[in-house]
Amino acid sequence: MAVSSMQAVNIIGLMDHIDATITVLGESGVFYPDEVNNFYPDVKDFTHLQTNNSYAEPLTNLKSALNQTKRSFPLQDVSDFSPSLEEMERFSAAATADIDARIDVRNSAAAKLEEAKQRLQVAQHFAGLDVEIEKVIGMKYMKARFGRLPKDSLKKLEAYKNNEYVDFAVCTEDKTHSWGVYFAPRNKAEEIDGIFEGLYFERTDLLGDNETPGQIIDDCNKEIPQLEQQLNEAQLALDHYLDENTDEITRYLSKLEELYVYAGIRGKALQHNNSFIIVGWIPTENRTQLQRRLKKIKSVELAFSDAKDEMDKNPPVRLKNIFLAQPFEYYTYMYGVPKYNEIDPTLFVAITYTIIFGIMFADLGQGIILSVVGLLMWKLKKMPIGKILFPCGIASAVFGTIFGSVFGFEDALNPLFGMVGFKEKPIEVMDGRFTNTIIFGAIGLGVFLLIVAMFLNVYTSFRQKNFGRALFGTSGIAGIVFYCSLVGGLLCEIFLGVRIMTLPYILGLIVLPFLLIFFSEPLGDFVNGEKDWQPESWGGYIVEKLFESIEVLLGYVTNTMSFLRVGAFVLVHAGMMLVVFVLADTVGGVGYWAIVVIGNALVMVLEALLVAIQVLRLEYYEMFSRFYSGEGRPFEPVTITTE
């Protein structure tokens, strides 16, 4: 639960050496440029070096042309290649023109080929008509409509048998449609067209110059091979050009991409007379290496400072977690990265999310399947959620073993429990005797996690030197004492029969902490050293806080009760599988196993989705809201990927 240590770096040098400086910063892959005025408020005498990226247009044009070739051009190291901007613009323009010209020839041939194939396909449906289509279409007193009609609509023509003009001559048929023609007098064409339109008739244009469908078919059969040859020749010409120029294209593309990315640093730099200034951030572990390289550049001067001493400049954050917790950084980034002096919740999420998911989706067989699916999603599709489902599936298998459930078979693990000394499995989810245990256990888990979240808030608040929030906030020490005393008192009074809710207990551990929470704003400002710690109007403050207190109290209750869903899903899972087996028993025979397999699949998909969402909701709304803001900015260094 940590973030990487950062260093703020200030770089000053002569303009003659700015390109070399930017190259070193870009090649390092660890420099995050920041606005100079974020470090130096008075920059009125400074000017921006660059307002637009000069490499954007040639790079975009070249990449656009290359994308149409459907060939990959992996970027490579071009540190030894230094063409001028004019040279790169000329190459980009020439290569783009050459590629576009060859692609136009290829696309033209492909379009003609596709058109010929469509004409052939349509003409084949009217091969039996020994008439010239153009002459039929050009009749003086009749209009002809060639096309297709759904077979269901063909039957509906019976409803128009009294209309002598509503008739459809079928030429050919396929699985779904009948292909043919209908005729209509010109003075009734609109009426007849409306009828056929209501029957979902689709018109088809037959292209031909005084030709019969048979002649069109013959022409297309001769034309298609020629067009295919033209298309192949056009593709070969394009491939030949690319093969001959691959190395040069890759070099210029890589250099343009590199300089385009590095221009992000130049865009942040400011100039004053003949000097430049660049500011930014680097991980502490990269300081020595970067310092060594920059010091080789004449005139360059460096100044480093620890990010802890630059909190007013909002240092960027790079998460740093152990291997098992790294997949859950996906959820952290979804909510928002922590501030530099804020606790990283990733490890907390990794532990709590996995355990709660396992409890709610407790099934040994289904958990193993879920792990395999997650592993495949991760390895084959590179989906971040797959890396999360893998440990969650393992947790589901573990809790499924504890609950004794394997693909919904609740007695399958009884022999295993017998081997370890149990007469039967210790937890029978569907037994009414365990229902209250499961429900109260879920609430108990919620109480524990909320208290942990509040302690995390206290730790973060002290770390941020916000002593008021740490001491008097709803999730501060006062909130912890109030919540624990109230929950502990109710537990002892109602369930254990121990009377501890005495007047001193109530006044000292419930009323007093609540009053501290009530006056948390002025008290917090006071301990934080604020001069104007008193509210403008105590009466207005008290009235406002009376309404807010209701929300605070409801927050404690709703946050706690939200964890009922954990126990509810344990029961829901068992209930859904019970329904599956009832259906399977009803069908019986071979159908029994078909229902069991299909039912397991449906339950796995539906419940995995619901549980994943519900657990994430508990993380974000019930726990994160207690200790985490997620208002930091991610560390996104200027970098370029090369192969």
C-alpha positions as CSV (number, residue, x, y, z in Angstrom):
1,M,0.0,0.0,0.0
2,A,2.5,2.6,-1.2
3,V,3.4,4.9,-4.0
4,S,6.8,5.3,-5.6
5,S,9.0,8.0,-4.2
6,M,9.2,11.0,-6.5
7,Q,11.7,13.8,-7.1
8,A,10.9,17.3,-8.5
9,V,13.5,18.3,-11.0
10,N,14.3,21.8,-12.3
11,I,16.5,22.1,-15.4
12,I,18.0,25.3,-16.7
13,G,20.3,25.7,-19.6
14,L,21.2,27.6,-22.8
15,M,18.9,27.4,-25.8
16,D,21.7,25.9,-27.9
17,H,21.4,22.7,-25.7
18,I,17.7,22.3,-25.4
19,D,17.4,19.7,-28.1
20,A,20.0,17.5,-26.4
21,T,18.3,18.0,-23.1
22,I,14.9,17.0,-24.4
23,T,16.4,14.0,-26.1
24,V,17.9,12.8,-22.8
25,L,14.7,13.4,-20.9
26,G,12.6,11.6,-23.6
27,E,15.0,8.6,-23.9
28,S,15.0,8.2,-20.1
29,G,11.3,7.2,-20.3
30,V,10.8,8.4,-16.7
31,F,10.4,12.1,-17.0
32,Y,7.0,13.6,-16.4
33,P,6.9,17.3,-17.6
34,D,5.0,19.8,-15.6
35,E,4.0,23.4,-16.1
36,V,6.7,25.9,-15.2
37,N,4.3,28.3,-13.6
38,N,3.3,25.4,-11.2
39,F,6.8,25.9,-9.7
40,Y,7.4,29.6,-10.5
41,P,4.4,31.8,-10.2
42,D,6.1,34.8,-11.8
43,V,6.8,33.9,-15.4
44,K,5.5,37.0,-17.2
45,D,8.9,37.6,-18.8
46,F,9.1,34.0,-20.1
47,T,7.8,32.8,-23.5
48,H,6.7,29.4,-24.7
49,L,9.1,27.6,-27.0
50,Q,6.4,25.9,-29.0
51,T,2.6,26.3,-29.2
52,N,1.9,23.5,-31.6
53,N,3.6,20.2,-32.4
54,S,5.4,20.6,-35.7
55,Y,5.7,16.8,-36.1
56,A,2.0,16.1,-35.8
57,E,1.0,16.7,-39.5
58,P,3.7,14.6,-41.2
59,L,3.4,11.8,-38.6
60,T,-0.4,11.7,-38.9
61,N,-0.3,11.7,-42.7
62,L,2.3,8.9,-42.8
63,K,0.5,6.8,-40.3
64,S,-2.8,7.3,-42.1
65,A,-1.3,6.0,-45.3
66,L,0.4,3.1,-43.6
67,N,-2.7,2.0,-41.8
68,Q,-4.4,1.4,-45.1
69,T,-1.7,-1.1,-46.1
70,K,-2.7,-3.3,-43.2
71,R,1.0,-4.0,-42.5
72,S,2.8,-3.3,-39.2
73,F,5.8,-1.2,-38.9
74,P,7.3,-1.8,-35.4
75,L,9.1,1.3,-34.0
76,Q,12.8,0.9,-33.6
77,D,15.7,2.7,-31.9
78,V,16.7,5.7,-34.1
79,S,18.9,7.6,-31.7
80,D,21.6,7.6,-34.4
81,F,19.3,9.1,-37.0
82,S,19.0,12.9,-37.1
83,P,17.1,14.2,-40.1
84,S,15.9,17.8,-40.1
85,L,12.2,18.7,-39.9
86,E,12.2,19.7,-43.6
87,E,13.6,16.3,-44.6
88,M,11.0,14.4,-42.6
89,E,8.2,16.5,-44.0
90,R,9.5,15.8,-47.6
91,F,9.7,12.1,-46.9
92,S,6.3,11.9,-45.3
93,A,4.7,13.8,-48.2
94,A,6.5,11.7,-50.9
95,A,5.8,8.3,-49.1
96,T,2.2,9.2,-48.4
97,A,1.6,10.2,-52.1
98,D,3.3,7.0,-53.4
99,I,1.3,4.8,-51.0
100,D,-2.0,6.6,-51.6
101,A,-1.6,6.3,-55.3
102,R,-1.1,2.5,-55.2
103,I,-3.9,2.1,-52.7
104,D,-6.2,4.1,-54.9
105,V,-5.4,1.7,-57.8
106,R,-6.0,-1.3,-55.5
107,N,-9.2,0.1,-54.1
108,S,-10.6,0.9,-57.5
109,A,-9.9,-2.6,-58.7
110,A,-11.5,-4.0,-55.5
111,A,-14.6,-1.8,-56.0
112,K,-15.0,-2.9,-59.6
113,L,-14.6,-6.5,-58.6
114,E,-17.2,-6.3,-55.9
115,E,-19.6,-4.6,-58.2
116,A,-19.2,-7.3,-60.8
117,K,-19.7,-10.0,-58.2
118,Q,-22.9,-8.3,-57.0
119,R,-24.2,-8.0,-60.6
120,L,-23.4,-11.7,-61.1
121,Q,-25.2,-12.7,-57.9
122,V,-28.3,-10.7,-58.8
123,A,-28.4,-11.8,-62.4
124,Q,-28.2,-15.5,-61.4
125,H,-31.6,-15.0,-59.7
126,F,-33.1,-14.0,-63.0
127,A,-31.2,-16.4,-65.3
128,G,-34.5,-17.9,-66.7
129,L,-35.7,-14.6,-68.1
130,D,-34.8,-14.5,-71.8
131,V,-35.6,-10.8,-72.2
132,E,-33.4,-7.7,-72.4
133,I,-33.8,-6.1,-69.0
134,E,-33.4,-2.5,-70.2
135,K,-36.2,-2.9,-72.7
136,V,-38.5,-4.3,-70.0
137,I,-37.7,-1.5,-67.6
138,G,-38.2,1.1,-70.4
139,M,-41.7,0.0,-71.4
140,K,-44.0,2.9,-72.2
141,Y,-47.2,1.9,-70.4
142,M,-46.0,-0.5,-67.7
143,K,-43.4,-0.4,-65.0
144,A,-41.4,-3.4,-64.1
145,R,-39.9,-4.0,-60.6
146,F,-37.2,-6.6,-60.2
147,G,-36.3,-7.8,-56.7
148,R,-37.0,-10.2,-53.9
149,L,-39.9,-10.9,-51.6
150,P,-39.8,-12.8,-48.2
151,K,-41.3,-16.2,-48.6
152,D,-43.8,-15.4,-45.8
153,S,-44.9,-12.3,-47.7
154,L,-45.4,-14.4,-50.9
155,K,-48.2,-16.3,-49.1
156,K,-49.8,-13.0,-48.2
157,L,-50.4,-12.1,-51.8
158,E,-53.4,-14.4,-51.7
159,A,-55.2,-11.5,-49.8
160,Y,-54.9,-9.4,-53.1
161,K,-56.1,-12.1,-55.5
162,N,-59.0,-9.8,-56.5
163,N,-56.6,-7.2,-57.7
164,E,-55.4,-8.3,-61.1
165,Y,-52.4,-6.1,-61.0
166,V,-51.0,-7.6,-57.8
167,D,-49.0,-10.5,-59.0
168,F,-45.4,-11.6,-58.5
169,A,-43.6,-13.8,-61.1
170,V,-41.1,-16.0,-59.3
171,C,-37.8,-16.7,-61.1
172,T,-35.7,-18.4,-58.4
173,E,-35.8,-19.0,-54.7
174,D,-33.3,-19.2,-51.8
175,K,-33.8,-20.2,-48.2
176,T,-35.5,-17.0,-47.2
177,H,-36.7,-15.1,-50.3
178,S,-38.3,-15.5,-53.7
179,W,-36.7,-13.6,-56.5
180,G,-38.8,-12.3,-59.4
181,V,-40.6,-9.4,-61.0
182,Y,-44.0,-7.7,-60.8
183,F,-45.6,-5.3,-63.3
184,A,-47.9,-2.3,-62.8
185,P,-49.6,0.1,-65.2
186,R,-48.0,3.5,-64.9
187,N,-51.2,5.1,-63.7
188,K,-51.4,2.5,-60.8
189,A,-47.7,2.1,-60.2
190,E,-47.8,4.1,-56.9
191,E,-50.6,2.0,-55.5
192,I,-49.0,-1.3,-56.5
193,D,-45.6,-0.2,-55.2
194,G,-47.2,0.7,-51.9
195,I,-48.7,-2.8,-51.6
196,F,-45.4,-4.5,-52.3
197,E,-43.6,-2.2,-50.0
198,G,-45.9,-3.2,-47.2
199,L,-44.9,-6.8,-48.0
200,Y,-41.2,-6.0,-47.6
201,F,-40.4,-6.2,-51.2
202,E,-36.7,-5.2,-51.9
203,R,-36.0,-3.8,-55.4
204,T,-32.8,-4.9,-57.2
205,D,-31.2,-3.0,-60.0
206,L,-30.0,-5.2,-62.9
207,L,-27.3,-3.4,-64.9
208,G,-26.9,-4.2,-68.5
209,D,-27.0,-2.5,-71.9
210,N,-29.7,-4.3,-73.8
211,E,-28.7,-7.6,-72.3
212,T,-30.6,-10.6,-71.0
213,P,-29.7,-11.9,-67.5
214,G,-27.9,-14.8,-69.2
215,Q,-25.7,-12.4,-71.2
216,I,-25.0,-10.4,-68.0
217,I,-23.9,-13.6,-66.3
218,D,-21.6,-14.4,-69.2
219,D,-20.1,-10.9,-69.2
220,C,-19.5,-11.0,-65.4
221,N,-17.9,-14.5,-65.6
222,K,-15.4,-13.1,-68.1
223,E,-14.9,-9.8,-66.3
224,I,-14.4,-11.1,-62.8
225,P,-11.1,-13.0,-63.5
226,Q,-9.7,-10.0,-65.3
227,L,-10.6,-7.7,-62.3
228,E,-9.1,-10.3,-59.9
229,Q,-5.9,-10.2,-61.9
230,Q,-5.9,-6.4,-61.7
231,L,-6.5,-6.4,-58.0
232,N,-3.6,-8.9,-57.5
233,E,-1.3,-6.8,-59.6
234,A,-2.3,-3.7,-57.7
235,Q,-1.6,-5.4,-54.4
236,L,1.7,-6.8,-55.6
237,A,2.7,-3.3,-56.7
238,L,1.9,-2.0,-53.2
239,D,3.7,-4.8,-51.5
240,H,6.8,-4.4,-53.8
241,Y,6.9,-0.7,-52.9
242,L,6.6,-1.4,-49.2
243,D,9.2,-4.2,-49.3
244,E,11.7,-1.9,-51.0
245,N,11.1,1.0,-48.6
246,T,10.3,-0.8,-45.3
247,D,13.6,0.1,-43.6
248,E,13.4,3.8,-44.7
249,I,9.7,4.1,-43.8
250,T,10.3,2.5,-40.4
251,R,13.2,4.9,-39.6
252,Y,11.3,8.0,-40.5
253,L,8.2,6.8,-38.8
254,S,10.1,6.0,-35.6
255,K,11.9,9.3,-35.7
256,L,8.6,11.2,-36.2
257,E,6.9,9.3,-33.4
258,E,9.9,9.9,-31.1
259,L,10.1,13.6,-31.8
260,Y,6.3,14.0,-31.6
261,V,6.3,12.5,-28.2
262,Y,9.4,14.5,-27.1
263,A,7.6,17.6,-28.3
264,G,5.4,17.2,-25.2
265,I,8.4,18.2,-23.2
266,R,9.2,21.2,-25.5
267,G,5.6,22.3,-25.2
268,K,6.0,22.7,-21.4
269,A,9.4,24.5,-21.5
270,L,9.7,28.2,-21.2
271,Q,12.4,30.5,-22.7
272,H,13.9,33.7,-21.1
273,N,16.4,35.5,-23.3
274,N,18.9,32.8,-24.4
275,S,18.0,30.3,-21.7
276,F,15.3,27.7,-21.2
277,I,13.7,26.2,-18.1
278,I,12.0,22.7,-17.9
279,V,10.4,21.3,-14.7
280,G,9.0,17.9,-14.0
281,W,9.0,14.8,-11.9
282,I,11.0,11.5,-11.9
283,P,11.0,8.4,-9.7
284,T,13.7,8.7,-7.0
285,E,15.4,5.5,-8.1
286,N,16.1,7.1,-11.6
287,R,17.6,10.3,-10.2
288,T,21.3,9.3,-10.3
289,Q,21.2,7.9,-13.8
290,L,19.3,10.9,-15.3
291,Q,21.6,13.4,-13.4
292,R,24.7,11.7,-14.8
293,R,23.4,12.0,-18.4
294,L,22.2,15.6,-18.1
295,K,25.4,16.8,-16.5
296,K,27.3,15.8,-19.7
297,I,25.4,18.6,-21.5
298,K,27.1,21.9,-21.3
299,S,25.3,24.8,-19.6
300,V,22.7,22.6,-18.0
301,E,22.1,23.0,-14.3
302,L,19.9,20.7,-12.2
303,A,18.0,21.1,-8.9
304,F,16.2,18.2,-7.2
305,S,13.8,18.3,-4.3
306,D,11.8,15.5,-2.6
307,A,8.1,15.4,-3.5
308,K,7.3,15.4,0.2
309,D,8.6,18.9,0.3
310,E,6.6,19.9,-2.8
311,M,3.1,18.9,-1.8
312,D,1.6,22.2,-2.8
313,K,2.6,21.3,-6.4
314,N,0.5,18.1,-6.4
315,P,3.2,15.5,-7.2
316,P,2.1,12.8,-9.7
317,V,1.6,9.3,-8.3
318,R,2.9,5.9,-9.5
319,L,1.5,2.9,-7.7
320,K,3.9,0.4,-6.2
321,N,2.4,-2.9,-5.1
322,I,3.4,-6.5,-4.6
323,F,2.8,-8.9,-7.4
324,L,-0.4,-10.3,-6.0
325,A,-2.0,-6.9,-5.5
326,Q,-1.0,-5.4,-8.9
327,P,-4.1,-6.7,-10.8
328,F,-6.3,-4.7,-8.4
329,E,-4.6,-1.4,-9.4
330,Y,-7.2,-1.6,-12.2
331,Y,-9.9,-0.9,-9.7
332,T,-7.9,1.8,-8.0
333,Y,-7.4,3.7,-11.3
334,M,-11.1,3.3,-12.0
335,Y,-11.9,5.3,-8.8
336,G,-8.9,7.7,-9.1
337,V,-5.3,7.5,-8.1
338,P,-4.3,8.6,-4.6
339,K,-2.7,11.9,-3.7
340,Y,1.1,11.6,-3.1
341,N,0.6,11.8,0.7
342,E,-2.5,9.6,0.6
343,I,-2.6,5.9,1.3
344,D,-2.7,3.6,-1.7
345,P,-5.8,1.4,-1.2
346,T,-4.7,-1.3,-3.7
347,L,-3.5,-3.9,-1.2
348,F,-6.6,-3.3,0.9
349,V,-8.8,-3.8,-2.1
350,A,-6.9,-6.9,-3.2
351,I,-7.5,-8.6,0.2
352,T,-11.0,-7.5,1.0
353,Y,-12.4,-7.8,-2.6
354,T,-11.0,-11.3,-3.0
355,I,-12.3,-12.5,0.4
356,I,-15.8,-11.0,0.0
357,F,-16.1,-12.3,-3.5
358,G,-15.1,-15.7,-2.4
359,I,-17.7,-15.7,0.4
360,M,-20.5,-14.5,-1.9
361,F,-19.6,-16.9,-4.7
362,A,-18.7,-19.9,-2.6
363,D,-18.5,-23.0,-4.7
364,L,-15.5,-25.3,-5.2
365,G,-16.2,-26.4,-8.8
366,Q,-17.5,-23.1,-10.1
367,G,-14.6,-21.2,-8.4
368,I,-12.1,-23.4,-10.3
369,I,-13.9,-22.8,-13.6
370,L,-14.0,-19.0,-12.9
371,S,-10.2,-19.0,-12.2
372,V,-9.6,-20.8,-15.5
373,V,-11.8,-18.4,-17.4
374,G,-10.0,-15.4,-15.7
375,L,-6.6,-16.9,-16.6
376,L,-7.7,-17.3,-20.3
377,M,-9.1,-13.7,-20.4
378,W,-5.8,-12.5,-19.0
379,K,-3.5,-14.5,-21.2
380,L,-5.4,-14.6,-24.5
381,K,-7.4,-11.3,-24.5
382,K,-5.1,-9.3,-22.2
383,M,-8.2,-8.2,-20.3
384,P,-7.3,-6.6,-16.9
385,I,-10.5,-8.0,-15.3
386,G,-9.2,-11.5,-16.0
387,K,-6.2,-11.0,-13.7
388,I,-8.8,-10.1,-11.0
389,L,-11.1,-13.0,-11.6
390,F,-8.2,-15.5,-11.2
391,P,-7.6,-14.9,-7.5
392,C,-11.3,-14.4,-6.9
393,G,-12.1,-17.8,-8.4
394,I,-9.5,-19.4,-6.1
395,A,-11.1,-17.6,-3.1
396,S,-14.5,-18.9,-4.3
397,A,-13.1,-22.5,-4.4
398,V,-11.7,-22.1,-0.9
399,F,-14.9,-20.9,0.6
400,G,-16.8,-23.4,-1.5
401,T,-14.8,-26.1,0.2
402,I,-15.7,-24.6,3.7
403,F,-19.4,-24.5,2.7
404,G,-19.2,-28.0,1.2
405,S,-20.5,-27.0,-2.3
406,V,-19.3,-28.4,-5.6
407,F,-21.2,-27.3,-8.7
408,G,-24.3,-27.0,-6.3
409,F,-23.9,-30.5,-4.9
410,E,-24.1,-29.7,-1.2
411,D,-23.1,-33.2,0.0
412,A,-20.2,-33.9,-2.4
413,L,-17.5,-33.0,0.2
414,N,-19.0,-34.9,3.1
415,P,-16.4,-37.7,2.9
416,L,-13.7,-35.1,3.1
417,F,-15.2,-33.6,6.2
418,G,-15.4,-37.1,7.7
419,M,-11.7,-37.6,7.1
420,V,-10.9,-34.5,9.3
421,G,-13.2,-35.5,12.1
422,F,-16.5,-33.9,11.3
423,K,-19.7,-36.0,11.2
424,E,-21.1,-33.5,8.6
425,K,-20.0,-30.3,7.0
426,P,-19.8,-27.5,9.6
427,I,-21.9,-25.0,7.7
428,E,-25.2,-26.0,6.0
429,V,-26.2,-22.9,4.1
430,M,-29.7,-24.1,3.4
431,D,-30.4,-25.1,7.0
432,G,-32.5,-22.5,8.8
433,R,-30.3,-22.8,11.9
434,F,-27.4,-21.2,10.0
435,T,-29.3,-18.4,8.4
436,N,-29.0,-16.0,11.3
437,T,-25.3,-17.0,11.7
438,I,-24.7,-16.1,8.1
439,I,-26.5,-12.8,8.2
440,F,-24.9,-11.7,11.5
441,G,-21.6,-12.9,10.3
442,A,-21.9,-10.6,7.2
443,I,-22.8,-7.6,9.4
444,G,-19.9,-8.5,11.7
445,L,-17.6,-8.5,8.7
446,G,-18.9,-5.1,7.6
447,V,-18.4,-3.7,11.1
448,F,-14.8,-4.9,11.1
449,L,-14.0,-3.6,7.7
450,L,-15.6,-0.2,8.4
451,I,-13.5,0.1,11.5
452,V,-10.4,-0.8,9.5
453,A,-11.3,1.8,6.9
454,M,-11.7,4.5,9.6
455,F,-8.3,3.6,11.1
456,L,-6.8,4.0,7.6
457,N,-8.4,7.4,7.5
458,V,-6.8,8.4,10.8
459,Y,-3.4,7.2,9.5
460,T,-3.8,9.2,6.2
461,S,-5.1,12.3,8.0
462,F,-2.1,12.3,10.4
463,R,0.2,11.7,7.3
464,Q,-1.4,14.7,5.6
465,K,-1.1,16.7,8.9
466,N,-4.9,17.2,8.9
467,F,-5.2,16.7,12.6
468,G,-8.7,17.9,12.8
469,R,-10.0,15.3,10.5
470,A,-8.0,12.6,12.2
471,L,-9.3,13.5,15.7
472,F,-12.9,14.8,15.1
473,G,-14.1,13.5,11.7
474,T,-16.9,11.0,11.2
475,S,-14.1,8.5,10.3
476,G,-11.6,9.9,12.7
477,I,-10.9,8.9,16.3
478,A,-14.1,10.4,17.6
479,G,-16.0,8.5,14.9
480,I,-14.3,5.2,15.7
481,V,-15.1,5.6,19.5
482,F,-18.7,6.5,18.7
483,Y,-19.2,3.7,16.2
484,C,-17.4,1.0,18.3
485,S,-19.1,2.0,21.5
486,L,-22.6,2.0,19.9
487,V,-22.1,-1.3,18.2
488,G,-20.4,-2.9,21.2
489,G,-23.1,-1.6,23.5
490,L,-25.9,-2.9,21.4
491,L,-24.2,-6.3,21.0
492,C,-23.7,-6.7,24.7
493,E,-27.2,-5.5,25.7
494,I,-29.2,-7.4,23.0
495,F,-27.3,-10.5,22.2
496,L,-25.0,-11.2,25.2
497,G,-27.3,-10.0,27.9
498,V,-24.5,-7.9,29.5
499,R,-25.6,-4.5,30.7
500,I,-22.9,-2.0,29.9
501,M,-25.0,0.9,28.5
502,T,-24.8,2.8,31.8
503,L,-25.0,6.6,32.0
504,P,-21.2,7.1,32.2
505,Y,-20.8,4.7,29.3
506,I,-23.4,6.6,27.2
507,L,-22.1,10.1,28.1
508,G,-18.4,9.3,27.8
509,L,-18.3,6.9,24.9
510,I,-21.3,7.9,22.8
511,V,-22.5,11.4,23.5
512,L,-19.1,13.0,23.9
513,P,-17.6,11.6,20.7
514,F,-20.8,12.6,18.9
515,L,-20.5,16.1,20.2
516,L,-16.9,16.2,18.9
517,I,-18.1,15.1,15.5
518,F,-20.9,17.7,15.7
519,F,-18.3,20.5,16.2
520,S,-15.6,18.8,14.0
521,E,-15.2,21.8,11.7
522,P,-14.4,24.5,14.2
523,L,-12.4,22.1,16.4
524,G,-10.6,20.8,13.3
525,D,-9.7,24.3,12.1
526,F,-8.5,25.1,15.6
527,V,-6.1,22.2,16.1
528,N,-4.9,22.7,12.5
529,G,-3.9,26.2,13.4
530,E,-6.4,28.1,11.4
531,K,-6.9,31.7,12.5
532,D,-10.6,32.0,11.5
533,W,-11.6,28.7,13.2
534,Q,-14.9,30.0,14.5
535,P,-18.0,29.9,12.3
536,E,-19.6,33.2,11.2
537,S,-22.7,32.3,13.1
538,W,-22.9,29.7,15.8
539,G,-26.7,29.5,15.5
540,G,-26.5,28.9,11.8
541,Y,-23.8,26.4,12.3
542,I,-25.8,24.4,14.9
543,V,-28.9,24.4,12.7
544,E,-27.0,23.2,9.7
545,K,-25.2,20.5,11.7
546,L,-28.4,19.2,13.2
547,F,-29.6,18.2,9.7
548,E,-26.1,16.9,8.7
549,S,-26.1,14.8,11.9
550,I,-29.1,12.9,10.7
551,E,-27.1,12.1,7.5
552,V,-24.0,11.1,9.5
553,L,-26.0,8.7,11.7
554,L,-27.8,7.2,8.7
555,G,-24.4,6.8,7.0
556,Y,-23.1,4.6,9.9
557,V,-26.3,2.5,9.7
558,T,-26.5,2.2,5.9
559,N,-22.8,1.5,5.5
560,T,-23.1,-1.3,8.0
561,M,-26.4,-2.7,6.7
562,S,-24.9,-2.7,3.1
563,F,-22.9,-5.7,4.1
564,L,-26.1,-7.7,4.5
565,R,-25.7,-8.3,0.8
566,V,-22.7,-10.6,1.6
567,G,-24.8,-13.0,3.6
568,A,-27.7,-12.6,1.2
569,F,-25.7,-13.7,-1.8
570,V,-24.5,-16.8,0.1
571,L,-28.1,-17.8,0.5
572,V,-29.0,-16.7,-3.0
573,H,-26.3,-18.8,-4.5
574,A,-27.5,-21.9,-2.6
575,G,-31.1,-21.1,-3.5
576,M,-30.4,-20.7,-7.2
577,M,-28.6,-24.0,-7.3
578,L,-31.5,-25.6,-5.4
579,V,-33.8,-24.4,-8.2
580,V,-31.5,-26.0,-10.8
581,F,-31.6,-29.3,-9.1
582,V,-35.4,-29.2,-8.6
583,L,-35.7,-28.7,-12.4
584,A,-33.2,-31.4,-13.1
585,D,-35.0,-33.9,-10.9
586,T,-38.3,-33.0,-12.6
587,V,-36.9,-33.7,-16.0
588,G,-34.9,-36.8,-15.0
589,G,-33.0,-39.2,-17.2
590,V,-30.5,-37.8,-19.7
591,G,-32.1,-34.4,-19.3
592,Y,-31.0,-34.3,-15.6
593,W,-27.4,-33.8,-16.4
594,A,-28.2,-31.4,-19.2
595,I,-30.2,-29.2,-16.8
596,V,-27.4,-29.4,-14.2
597,V,-24.7,-28.3,-16.7
598,I,-26.8,-25.5,-18.3
599,G,-28.0,-24.4,-14.8
600,N,-24.4,-24.2,-13.5
601,A,-23.3,-22.2,-16.5
602,L,-26.2,-19.7,-16.2
603,V,-25.7,-19.3,-12.4
604,M,-21.9,-18.8,-12.9
605,V,-22.3,-16.1,-15.5
606,L,-25.2,-14.3,-13.8
607,E,-23.8,-14.5,-10.3
608,A,-20.2,-13.8,-11.2
609,L,-21.3,-10.5,-12.8
610,L,-23.6,-9.5,-10.0
611,V,-21.1,-10.4,-7.2
612,A,-18.3,-8.6,-9.0
613,I,-20.4,-5.4,-9.2
614,Q,-21.8,-5.7,-5.6
615,V,-18.4,-6.2,-4.1
616,L,-17.0,-3.3,-6.0
617,R,-19.9,-1.2,-4.7
618,L,-19.0,-2.1,-1.2
619,E,-15.4,-1.1,-1.8
620,Y,-16.2,2.2,-3.4
621,Y,-19.2,3.4,-1.4
622,E,-18.9,1.8,2.0
623,M,-15.1,1.7,2.5
624,F,-13.4,4.1,0.1
625,S,-15.7,6.9,1.2
626,R,-14.3,6.6,4.7
627,F,-10.6,7.1,4.0
628,Y,-9.9,7.7,0.3
629,S,-10.3,10.7,-2.0
630,G,-8.6,9.4,-5.3
631,E,-7.9,13.0,-6.3
632,G,-4.3,12.5,-7.3
633,R,-2.9,12.6,-10.8
634,P,-1.2,9.6,-12.3
635,F,2.5,9.5,-13.2
636,E,2.5,9.5,-17.0
637,P,6.1,10.0,-18.2
638,V,7.0,10.9,-21.7
639,T,7.9,7.6,-23.3
640,I,8.0,5.8,-26.6
641,T,7.7,2.1,-27.1
642,T,10.2,0.5,-29.4
643,E,10.7,-3.0,-30.5
